[in-house]
Amino acid sequence: MILLLYWLGMTVFAFALFGIDKSRAKKGARRISERRLIVVTVLGGAIGSGLGMLVFWHKVRKKKFYVTVPVAAALTLAAVVACFYMNLHITVSEYEYSGANVPESLDGYRIVQVSDLHNQFFGLHEGALTDRIAELSPDIIVVTGDVLDKYTTSYTLAFRFFEGAVKIAPVYFVTGNHESWLKGDRLSEFLEDIEALGVHFADNRKISVDGMTIIGIADESLPLPPDELKSDSGFTVCLAHEPSYRKKFQRLGADIVFTGHVHGGQVIVPGKGGLISPDFEFFPELYEGAHEYNDGDKPMTMYISRGLGNSILPLRINNFPELVVVTLRHQS
């Protein structure tokens, strides 16, 4: 959304500059420098510059403009299409988790994870997102934080997502760091509103669901999760926002964990992985995928979603928005 506003703003700005410069030329007033017009063109205003040249019939005979502007416009349009595709095309990563610890009644059970929406727009009423989730036929939907964003504090898109999601399957939600930063009456009202929709708020709660235990950890509690969340028996699914606390998850007795937070490193460099985490760690080890650990009291698998939206950095590169699906398999 930020990129769209920037591009539209630069387009209008460039168009206006060409109109103003044409008017000044007719009046013999002080002109806008050609260098400035070219800079605005190259920095995203190329389509506005092209329209300005045609509408105001301005600079059309100057080679630096009739060559530079069409080339820049083509490159800008290609970049805009690529950016929108990379940031709005939802991909699905599917995994199977099998083991004797999975109850036979849960064989074939499908869990869809949504993470880091950050108020990203996915169609009217978030329809593109909820339709994609519905196609995956989940038994439950787990949401691992940062549906909201501290820097774009509209709550409407997140509410619309939950409104559609609860019609598909039961929804379990834990907060992320952005929700913890947005403390106050507005956040409390938002949480009350989504609970009224039927969303199960799982922060620091232990919930029995379909023969398994779901433990949810509030993001602000991750450094020291409450001891009462510890699951001593049965198949246990842990919901948390940040993956770096995996020792805490093991201590609580989790069999599988769903986390997000890292946004896939924002930019995925082929052969190297995710470029940077929200905590400004370059090439973080944990940025996506399934990670198995066998150094605790029992094996644990952690699934890290690349998430759906962006926050401080408005652009994903080689890193499509992601839904994670885990299908449980009972193994005799």
Stockholm file with secondary structure:
# STOCKHOLM 1.0

chainA/1-332         MILLLYWLGMTVFAFALFGIDKSRAKKGARRISERRLIVVTVLGGAIGSGLGMLVFWHKVRKKKFYVTVPVAAALTLAAVVACFYMNLHITVSEYEYSGANVPESLDGYRIVQVSDLHNQFFGLHEGALTDRIAELSPDIIVVTGDVLDKYTTSYTLAFRFFEGAVKIAPVYFVTGNHESWLKGDRLSEFLEDIEALGVHFADNRKISVDGMTIIGIADESLPLPPDELKSDSGFTVCLAHEPSYRKKFQRLGADIVFTGHVHGGQVIVPGKGGLISPDFEFFPELYEGAHEYNDGDKPMTMYISRGLGNSILPLRINNFPELVVVTLRHQS
#=GR chainA/1-332 SS CHHHHHHHHHHHHHHHHHHHHHHHHHHTCCCCCHHHHHHHIIIIIHHHHHHHHHHHTCSTTCHHHHHHHHHHHHHHHHHHHHHHHHHHCCEEEEEEEEETTSCGGGTTCEEEEECCCTTCCCSGGGHHHHHHHHHTCCSEEEEESCSSCTTSCCCHHHHHHHHHHTTTSCEEEECCHHHHHTCSHHHHHHHHHHHHHTCEECTTEEEEETTEEEEECCGGGTTSCCGGGCCCSSCEEEECSCGGGHHHHHHTTCSEEEECCSGGGSBEETTTEECBCTTCCBSCSCSSEEEEECSSSSCEEEEECCCSCCSSSCCCBSCCCEEEEEEEEECC
#=GC SS_cons         CHHHHHHHHHHHHHHHHHHHHHHHHHHTCCCCCHHHHHHHIIIIIHHHHHHHHHHHTCSTTCHHHHHHHHHHHHHHHHHHHHHHHHHHCCEEEEEEEEETTSCGGGTTCEEEEECCCTTCCCSGGGHHHHHHHHHTCCSEEEEESCSSCTTSCCCHHHHHHHHHHTTTSCEEEECCHHHHHTCSHHHHHHHHHHHHHTCEECTTEEEEETTEEEEECCGGGTTSCCGGGCCCSSCEEEECSCGGGHHHHHHTTCSEEEECCSGGGSBEETTTEECBCTTCCBSCSCSSEEEEECSSSSCEEEEECCCSCCSSSCCCBSCCCEEEEEEEEECC
//
